[in-house]
Amino acid sequence: MAHNFEYYTPTRIIFGRNTEDKVADLIKRYGGSRVLLHYGGQSAIKSGLIDRVKKSLDDAGLFHVELGGVVPNPQLSKVRTGVGLGNLNQIDFVLAVGGGSVIDSSKAIACALAELEVFDVWDLYDHKRKPTACLPIGVILTIAAAGSEMSDSSVITNDETNTKRGCHSSLFRPKFAIMNPELTFTLPDYQTACGCVDIMMHTMERYFTNGGNMEITDNIAEGLMRTVMRHAKILVTDPINYESRAEIMWASSLSHNGLTGCGNGGNDFASHSLEHELSGMFGVAHGAGLAAIWGSWARYVYKDCLPRFKKFALNVMQVEDAGSDEEIALKGIEAVENFYREIKMPTSLKELGIEPTDSQLVEMAHRCAVAVGGSRGSAKKLFEEDMLKIYQSANGIN
């Protein structure tokens, strides 16, 4: 059954080799004159990308200040620094050079700078306040993973409380995203694999629903997931394969801009909520955390969403159509975990490198339930006790 939906994707995509050279003209097109250049660690500096961007801005006569040091699971303290720097320099445009963490941090900064009223930016993520304005944001993407370059979402970690929360608003969607696959050539293998898991999961969260689905949306989603898996495997042995980098980069954007959920009767996103507590408490890489928790989630919920799990097993994981529906679904789950292992991703918390105590598992389940307002999920609605059982399973407790 096709459900009513709205699909809004205003972000201009500039894709291909050397497209970062167009950044200054694009900023001017969207009214920018005083730019906050926001980026992550040393890789963008060492590669020379930041210097090239700064030269482009200088040559175009664009004022700019820079703020680097964004870490995975971007921190509230850095956002607050960016807000202060932006106010001091009357910034009117935020340019994110990096991946999802940098883009999410940029969205938070841009929103706080655009608001007429002074407020604590964490109020947006603690759901005490809704975004009402946002400075224009541009992106030079260097990591294919989060899809934040076309999404309406931003996730920030409060580094005072180790609480990770998300905020959604169409105001957050960047004006443009420059996507040169060559900028991802130097990513560490682990980071590439984490990104591929995150891309898959953004579509899987929209796929495993009980509310009804459109055939065309399913076909797009299934094709995207098959493509990501194929090229993720190629990148394990050939990390500078331009075609595979390009496929993964474009899939990242399409997986989280809403396309793979159009007409569905809701989204699941329980795995994401469960993982947010993992990375909030232990600082693990988001994609790896998703891989570590997904199999336990899937085995806990699949009976309540059996037709979708069977369809996924046959059409995406391409398992043999033999046995009962339940047997086929379980083979599909096992095939996903085998894929994770093939790209050197974990399938349990121990493989992730953490061994939470019983009390930490209880705390994460409680935090997760509070964060989602008591329950989350479409494949199966999960409450706090369900969340705890999934954490326990992922931790090797039957």
GUDRENKOL-535393 format. One line per field, with one value per residue (C-alpha): residue number from 0; residue in one letter; z negated, x, y negated. Coordinates in Angstrom, 2 decimals. Each point is the difference from the previous one (the first is absolute). Example, Ala and Ser with C-alpha at 12.3 -4.5 7.8 and 13.67 -1.06 7.14 Angstrom:
2
k 0,1
r a,s
pz -7.80,0.66
px 12.30,1.37
py 4.50,-3.44
This chain:
398
k 0,1,2,3,4,5,6,7,8,9,10,11,12,13,14,15,16,17,18,19,20,21,22,23,24,25,26,27,28,29,30,31,32,33,34,35,36,37,38,39,40,41,42,43,44,45,46,47,48,49,50,51,52,53,54,55,56,57,58,59,60,61,62,63,64,65,66,67,68,69,70,71,72,73,74,75,76,77,78,79,80,81,82,83,84,85,86,87,88,89,90,91,92,93,94,95,96,97,98,99,100,101,102,103,104,105,106,107,108,109,110,111,112,113,114,115,116,117,118,119,120,121,122,123,124,125,126,127,128,129,130,131,132,133,134,135,136,137,138,139,140,141,142,143,144,145,146,147,148,149,150,151,152,153,154,155,156,157,158,159,160,161,162,163,164,165,166,167,168,169,170,171,172,173,174,175,176,177,178,179,180,181,182,183,184,185,186,187,188,189,190,191,192,193,194,195,196,197,198,199,200,201,202,203,204,205,206,207,208,209,210,211,212,213,214,215,216,217,218,219,220,221,222,223,224,225,226,227,228,229,230,231,232,233,234,235,236,237,238,239,240,241,242,243,244,245,246,247,248,249,250,251,252,253,254,255,256,257,258,259,260,261,262,263,264,265,266,267,268,269,270,271,272,273,274,275,276,277,278,279,280,281,282,283,284,285,286,287,288,289,290,291,292,293,294,295,296,297,298,299,300,301,302,303,304,305,306,307,308,309,310,311,312,313,314,315,316,317,318,319,320,321,322,323,324,325,326,327,328,329,330,331,332,333,334,335,336,337,338,339,340,341,342,343,344,345,346,347,348,349,350,351,352,353,354,355,356,357,358,359,360,361,362,363,364,365,366,367,368,369,370,371,372,373,374,375,376,377,378,379,380,381,382,383,384,385,386,387,388,389,390,391,392,393,394,395,396,397
r m,a,h,n,f,e,y,y,t,p,t,r,i,i,f,g,r,n,t,e,d,k,v,a,d,l,i,k,r,y,g,g,s,r,v,l,l,h,y,g,g,q,s,a,i,k,s,g,l,i,d,r,v,k,k,s,l,d,d,a,g,l,f,h,v,e,l,g,g,v,v,p,n,p,q,l,s,k,v,r,t,g,v,g,l,g,n,l,n,q,i,d,f,v,l,a,v,g,g,g,s,v,i,d,s,s,k,a,i,a,c,a,l,a,e,l,e,v,f,d,v,w,d,l,y,d,h,k,r,k,p,t,a,c,l,p,i,g,v,i,l,t,i,a,a,a,g,s,e,m,s,d,s,s,v,i,t,n,d,e,t,n,t,k,r,g,c,h,s,s,l,f,r,p,k,f,a,i,m,n,p,e,l,t,f,t,l,p,d,y,q,t,a,c,g,c,v,d,i,m,m,h,t,m,e,r,y,f,t,n,g,g,n,m,e,i,t,d,n,i,a,e,g,l,m,r,t,v,m,r,h,a,k,i,l,v,t,d,p,i,n,y,e,s,r,a,e,i,m,w,a,s,s,l,s,h,n,g,l,t,g,c,g,n,g,g,n,d,f,a,s,h,s,l,e,h,e,l,s,g,m,f,g,v,a,h,g,a,g,l,a,a,i,w,g,s,w,a,r,y,v,y,k,d,c,l,p,r,f,k,k,f,a,l,n,v,m,q,v,e,d,a,g,s,d,e,e,i,a,l,k,g,i,e,a,v,e,n,f,y,r,e,i,k,m,p,t,s,l,k,e,l,g,i,e,p,t,d,s,q,l,v,e,m,a,h,r,c,a,v,a,v,g,g,s,r,g,s,a,k,k,l,f,e,e,d,m,l,k,i,y,q,s,a,n,g,i,n
pz 0.00,0.99,-2.75,0.41,-0.17,0.53,1.72,-0.30,1.25,0.67,-0.15,3.21,0.72,1.82,0.63,1.47,0.25,-0.97,-0.87,-3.21,2.22,0.36,-3.72,-0.05,2.89,-1.71,-3.30,1.79,1.85,-3.33,-1.44,-2.11,-0.67,-3.45,-0.31,-2.92,1.38,-2.19,0.25,-1.95,-0.70,1.74,3.14,1.81,-0.88,0.94,3.34,0.85,0.37,-2.67,1.51,3.45,-1.40,-1.84,3.17,1.93,-2.60,-0.06,3.79,0.00,-2.66,-2.58,-3.65,-1.96,-3.40,-0.69,-2.73,0.19,-2.43,0.43,-1.25,0.80,-2.02,0.21,-3.33,-1.43,-1.33,3.55,1.17,-2.73,1.01,3.58,-1.06,-1.93,2.90,2.44,-2.04,-0.50,3.74,1.26,1.98,2.62,1.57,-1.41,2.19,-1.22,1.34,-1.16,-0.68,-2.11,-3.26,1.49,1.84,-3.10,-2.05,2.75,-0.04,-3.74,0.28,2.99,-1.77,-3.17,1.97,1.98,-2.96,-1.22,-3.59,-1.95,-1.33,-0.96,3.22,-1.93,-0.44,3.68,-0.63,-3.39,1.81,-2.15,3.08,3.74,2.66,1.55,2.10,1.41,1.85,3.44,-0.11,2.70,-0.02,1.49,-0.75,-0.94,-1.59,1.48,-2.94,-1.86,2.95,-2.03,3.14,1.21,-3.17,-2.42,-3.05,-2.34,-2.89,-2.78,-3.13,-3.24,-1.21,-3.53,-0.43,2.79,1.40,3.79,1.49,3.41,1.36,3.28,2.06,3.72,-0.83,-0.51,3.62,1.58,2.98,1.90,-0.36,1.96,0.44,1.46,-0.54,0.18,-3.33,-1.66,1.40,-3.13,-2.53,-2.32,0.87,-3.33,0.61,3.51,-1.32,-2.79,2.61,2.15,-3.00,-0.81,3.60,-0.01,-3.33,1.08,2.63,-2.17,-2.69,2.62,1.50,-3.03,-0.70,-0.66,1.37,3.71,2.79,3.64,2.63,1.67,-3.33,-0.86,3.34,-0.52,-3.56,0.92,2.93,-2.17,-2.66,2.52,1.60,-3.30,-0.95,3.38,-0.05,-3.71,0.73,2.92,-2.21,-2.49,2.53,2.34,-2.13,2.82,2.43,1.27,1.25,-3.31,-1.97,2.24,-0.43,-3.78,-0.20,2.00,-1.90,-3.26,1.05,1.47,-3.01,-2.47,1.99,-0.44,3.40,-1.27,-2.36,2.29,-0.35,-2.85,-3.05,-2.32,-0.81,-2.60,-1.12,-3.20,0.84,0.33,-3.35,-1.66,1.56,-1.06,-3.61,0.81,1.65,-2.56,-2.89,1.62,2.88,2.59,3.74,0.99,2.93,-2.01,-2.84,2.41,1.36,-3.54,-1.04,3.22,-0.08,-3.56,0.92,3.13,-1.80,-2.69,2.39,3.21,-0.91,-0.34,3.46,1.73,3.54,0.18,-1.34,2.52,2.86,-1.13,-0.21,3.53,1.82,-1.77,-1.56,2.83,-2.20,1.43,0.06,-1.93,-3.38,-2.11,-0.04,-3.40,1.21,3.00,-2.23,-2.36,2.94,1.10,-3.43,-0.04,3.49,-1.20,-2.87,2.41,2.13,-3.07,-0.75,3.61,-0.27,-3.50,-1.99,-3.43,-0.61,-3.81,-2.73,-0.83,3.61,-0.20,-2.80,-2.93,-2.76,-1.82,-3.54,-0.89,-1.54,3.14,2.15,-2.26,0.13,3.81,0.34,-2.35,1.80,3.36,-1.17,-1.41,3.19,2.23,-2.28,-1.31,3.13,3.50,3.05,2.87,0.63,-3.67,-2.54,-2.62,-3.61,-2.63,-0.91,3.68,0.44,-2.97,1.45,3.31,-1.77,-2.04,3.11,1.74,-3.15,0.11,-2.66,1.09
px 0.00,1.40,-0.22,-0.10,3.44,1.96,3.40,2.17,3.59,1.15,3.74,1.94,2.45,3.26,1.55,3.33,3.71,1.28,-3.48,1.35,1.46,-3.54,-0.52,0.46,-2.42,-2.59,0.31,-0.56,-2.99,-1.66,0.76,3.05,2.61,1.37,0.77,0.65,2.21,-0.71,1.93,1.26,3.46,3.33,-0.78,-1.66,2.99,2.65,-1.66,0.17,-3.77,-0.46,2.73,-1.58,-3.39,1.42,1.78,-3.27,-1.76,2.84,0.10,-3.75,0.30,-2.00,0.77,0.51,0.95,0.68,-0.88,1.46,0.19,-3.42,0.16,-2.16,-3.21,0.25,0.04,-2.19,3.05,1.34,-3.42,-0.05,3.48,-1.23,-3.01,2.23,2.44,-2.84,-1.62,3.34,0.67,-3.56,0.02,-2.74,0.97,1.34,2.19,0.46,3.05,-0.20,-2.53,-3.11,1.56,1.18,-3.27,-2.11,2.13,-0.37,-3.78,-0.13,2.26,-1.89,-3.34,1.19,1.58,-3.17,-2.36,-0.81,-0.32,3.07,-0.51,1.89,0.48,-0.44,-3.67,-0.47,1.32,-1.67,-3.27,-0.73,0.00,-0.63,2.23,-1.55,2.90,3.32,2.87,0.73,2.32,2.28,1.88,3.19,-0.45,3.07,-1.66,-2.88,-2.03,-2.57,-1.81,-0.23,0.89,-3.59,-1.90,-2.10,1.71,2.84,1.35,2.09,1.60,-0.14,3.56,-0.93,-2.58,1.04,-3.51,-0.46,-3.14,-1.39,-1.94,-1.95,-1.03,-0.29,1.87,3.09,0.23,3.17,-0.26,2.62,2.22,3.22,0.76,3.37,0.57,3.77,-0.17,-0.86,3.00,2.12,-2.62,1.16,-1.54,-1.85,-1.60,-1.05,-1.61,-1.77,-1.39,-1.30,-1.84,-1.57,-1.18,-1.56,-1.67,-1.60,-1.92,-0.59,-1.58,-2.53,-0.43,-0.96,-3.44,-3.46,-1.93,-0.09,2.50,0.12,1.42,2.06,1.47,0.86,1.74,2.06,0.89,0.92,2.13,1.79,0.83,1.28,2.16,1.51,0.91,1.57,2.20,0.82,1.57,1.99,1.37,1.40,2.68,-0.06,-0.51,0.73,-2.50,-1.67,-3.16,-0.61,0.69,-2.46,-2.73,0.42,0.04,-3.22,-1.68,0.83,-2.04,-2.92,-0.25,-0.70,-1.74,-3.40,-0.19,0.19,-2.93,-2.49,-3.48,0.94,-2.20,2.68,3.65,1.59,3.30,0.10,3.50,1.18,-1.53,1.64,3.36,-0.16,0.18,2.98,2.02,-1.17,1.29,3.05,0.94,0.01,-0.24,-3.65,0.11,1.86,-2.49,-2.88,1.63,0.55,-3.62,-1.93,0.05,-1.33,-2.72,-0.94,-0.32,-2.11,-2.51,-0.08,-3.03,-2.09,1.07,0.49,-1.18,2.47,2.88,-0.74,-0.19,3.29,1.69,-1.06,0.32,2.95,2.07,-1.02,-0.29,-1.51,-3.80,-0.24,-1.49,-2.56,-0.40,1.67,2.98,0.44,-0.19,2.65,2.27,-0.33,1.01,2.97,1.00,0.07,2.29,2.25,0.19,0.99,2.77,1.17,0.59,1.49,-2.89,-1.08,-3.15,0.00,1.00,3.05,1.17,-0.65,2.54,-2.28,-1.45,-2.68,-0.89,-3.52,-0.64,1.25,-2.35,-2.90,1.02,0.23,-3.42,-1.50,1.66,-1.13,-3.61,0.02,1.56,-2.72,-2.90,-0.56,0.00,1.48,-0.33,-2.23,1.18,-0.84,-0.71,2.75,-0.36,2.71,-0.07,0.31,2.92,1.77,-0.45,1.53,2.97,0.42,-0.11,2.59,2.12,-0.16,-2.69,-2.77
py 0.00,-3.39,-2.60,-3.78,-1.57,-3.20,0.13,-3.11,0.00,-3.56,0.73,-0.67,2.84,-0.70,3.41,1.09,-0.73,-3.46,-1.27,-1.55,-2.73,-1.43,-0.62,-3.78,-0.60,2.20,-1.84,-3.30,1.46,0.66,-3.41,0.81,-2.69,0.84,3.70,2.34,2.79,3.02,3.27,2.99,1.38,-0.21,2.02,-2.91,-2.18,2.57,0.70,-3.70,-0.26,-2.67,-2.17,0.34,-0.97,-3.00,-1.16,0.27,-2.12,-2.55,-0.26,-0.63,-2.71,1.99,-0.68,3.21,1.35,3.64,2.45,3.49,2.88,1.59,3.61,3.04,-0.32,-3.83,-1.76,-2.72,-1.86,-0.46,-1.19,-2.61,-1.14,-0.33,-2.05,-2.38,-0.31,-0.54,-2.74,-1.75,-0.07,-0.63,3.24,0.37,3.37,3.28,2.23,3.57,1.84,3.60,2.72,0.40,-1.16,-3.30,-0.54,0.72,-2.39,-2.63,0.37,-0.60,-3.07,-1.41,0.34,-1.70,-2.86,-0.67,-0.18,-3.51,1.20,1.11,3.55,3.14,1.99,3.27,-0.94,0.96,3.50,0.42,-0.84,-3.03,-2.21,0.39,-1.58,-3.10,-1.33,1.17,-1.65,1.46,3.01,1.35,3.30,1.38,3.68,2.06,3.04,2.01,1.26,-2.07,-1.57,-3.20,-1.98,0.45,0.88,-2.00,1.48,-0.88,2.08,-1.54,1.49,-1.97,0.65,-1.08,2.77,2.44,-0.32,0.28,-1.52,-0.88,-2.94,-0.12,-2.99,-0.75,-3.21,2.17,1.13,-1.43,-2.33,1.96,3.05,0.38,3.69,1.01,3.75,-0.56,-1.85,3.34,1.91,-0.47,1.09,2.80,3.37,0.11,-3.39,1.01,3.19,-1.89,-2.36,2.85,1.47,-3.36,-0.42,3.48,-0.63,-3.27,1.95,3.09,-2.19,-1.14,3.47,2.09,-1.42,1.37,-2.94,0.85,-0.68,-1.16,2.36,-2.74,-1.12,3.61,0.46,-3.15,1.03,3.55,-1.12,-2.53,2.58,2.54,-2.69,-1.11,3.57,0.72,-3.08,0.21,3.39,-1.44,-2.80,2.52,0.95,-3.01,-3.13,-2.48,1.46,-3.18,1.69,1.78,-3.17,-1.85,2.63,-0.02,-3.80,-0.42,2.84,-1.80,-3.03,1.94,2.28,-2.81,-2.73,1.69,1.71,3.59,-0.55,-1.77,1.47,2.32,0.17,-1.32,0.60,2.25,-1.61,2.04,1.23,-3.59,-0.92,3.00,-0.87,-3.64,1.12,2.26,-2.74,-2.54,2.11,1.63,-2.31,2.80,-0.69,-0.28,2.44,2.62,-0.38,0.54,3.17,1.30,-0.49,0.76,3.82,0.09,-2.51,1.96,3.34,-1.65,-1.59,2.07,2.17,-3.17,-1.17,3.34,-0.90,-2.88,2.08,2.73,-2.51,-1.55,3.39,0.94,-3.32,-1.61,2.78,2.37,3.10,3.16,0.09,3.26,0.84,-1.78,-3.78,-0.06,2.03,-2.31,-3.09,1.38,0.83,-3.60,-1.28,2.35,-1.18,-3.62,0.96,1.88,-3.15,-2.02,2.49,-0.13,-3.76,0.48,-1.40,1.38,2.03,-0.19,-2.41,2.10,-0.18,-3.74,-0.11,-0.75,2.17,-2.01,1.00,1.05,-3.40,-1.77,2.07,-0.96,-3.65,0.00,1.62,-2.58,-2.91,1.34,0.34,-3.52,-1.41,1.49,-0.84,3.51,2.15,0.19,2.20,1.07,3.56,0.52,-2.70,0.15,-1.08,-0.30,3.69,0.95,-2.37,1.58,3.49,-1.10,-1.58,3.18,2.16,-2.17,0.32,3.81,0.41,2.38
